Amino acid sequence: MTAVNAIGNSMEPSIKDGDLLYFKPIIDVSHILVDDVVLCKHPYIKNLKMIKRVKKIIDGCFFVQGDNVKIFESSDSRSFGLLPPSKIIGKLS
């Protein structure tokens, strides 16, 4: 298990800034389903980890997005595209 404090409001209302979350390590990405909340590595910003919801799975890659529809600053698949499986670290337990 990996414990992570949420930072920011991109996942509100389901996850709030400061919430402590526990993620199970990913061994097999085939267990990740649409609507799962995942901990993932940003594809372009080194050492940045993000908490996002899987919205689509296309050809084995993941379209991830924040839950907060009121903000547009969220860095997610709308700005960087699909995430390869190697960028998925954990799944919310």
MARKOL-914847 format. One record per residue (C-alpha): residue number from 1; x, y, z; residue in one letter. Coordinates in steps of 0.25 Angstrom, whole numbers, plus 5000, padded with zeros to 4 digits. Example, Ala and Ser with C-alpha at 12.3 -4.5 7.8 and 13.67 -1.06 7.14 Angstrom:
2
   pos     xx     yy     zz   code
     1   5049   4982   5031      a
     2   5055   4996   5029      s
This chain:
93
   pos     xx     yy     zz   code
     1   5000   5000   5000      m
     2   5004   5014   4997      t
     3   4999   5025   5005      a
     4   4997   5039   4998      v
     5   4991   5052   5002      n
     6   4983   5058   4991      a
     7   4987   5072   4987      i
     8   4978   5082   4980      g
     9   4964   5081   4976      n
    10   4964   5074   4962      s
    11   4957   5061   4968      m
    12   4946   5069   4976      e
    13   4936   5066   4980      p
    14   4940   5051   4982      s
    15   4954   5054   4987      i
    16   4957   5067   4995      k
    17   4970   5074   4997      d
    18   4977   5068   5008      g
    19   4970   5055   5008      d
    20   4979   5043   5012      l
    21   4977   5032   5001      l
    22   4983   5017   5000      y
    23   4987   5011   4987      f
    24   4989   4997   4984      k
    25   5002   4995   4975      p
    26   4998   4991   4961      i
    27   5004   4977   4957      i
    28   4994   4975   4945      d
    29   4988   4987   4938      v
    30   4977   4978   4933      s
    31   4970   4979   4946      h
    32   4969   4994   4944      i
    33   4954   4997   4940      l
    34   4947   5010   4935      v
    35   4943   5018   4947      d
    36   4955   5013   4956      d
    37   4963   5024   4963      v
    38   4978   5022   4960      v
    39   4991   5028   4964      l
    40   4999   5031   4952      c
    41   5012   5038   4947      k
    42   5011   5050   4939      h
    43   5016   5047   4925      p
    44   5024   5060   4924      y
    45   5027   5065   4937      i
    46   5038   5057   4945      k
    47   5034   5053   4959      n
    48   5020   5058   4958      l
    49   5009   5048   4962      k
    50   4995   5050   4960      m
    51   4981   5044   4965      i
    52   4972   5043   4954      k
    53   4959   5035   4949      r
    54   4960   5025   4938      v
    55   4950   5030   4928      k
    56   4953   5021   4916      k
    57   4963   5010   4912      i
    58   4967   5010   4898      i
    59   4977   5000   4892      d
    60   4982   4997   4906      g
    61   4985   5012   4909      c
    62   4977   5020   4919      f
    63   4970   5033   4917      f
    64   4970   5039   4931      v
    65   4963   5051   4936      q
    66   4960   5059   4949      g
    67   4946   5059   4954      d
    68   4944   5074   4956      n
    69   4937   5079   4944      v
    70   4938   5093   4949      k
    71   4953   5094   4947      i
    72   4961   5094   4934      f
    73   4975   5095   4940      e
    74   4975   5080   4943      s
    75   4987   5073   4936      s
    76   4980   5061   4930      d
    77   4978   5053   4917      s
    78   4971   5065   4912      r
    79   4984   5072   4911      s
    80   4994   5061   4910      f
    81   4987   5049   4903      g
    82   4986   5035   4907      l
    83   4995   5029   4918      l
    84   5003   5016   4915      p
    85   5001   5005   4925      p
    86   5015   5008   4930      s
    87   5011   5021   4936      k
    88   5000   5015   4945      i
    89   5006   5013   4959      i
    90   4994   5009   4968      g
    91   4979   5007   4969      k
    92   4971   5013   4980      l
    93   4967   5002   4990      s
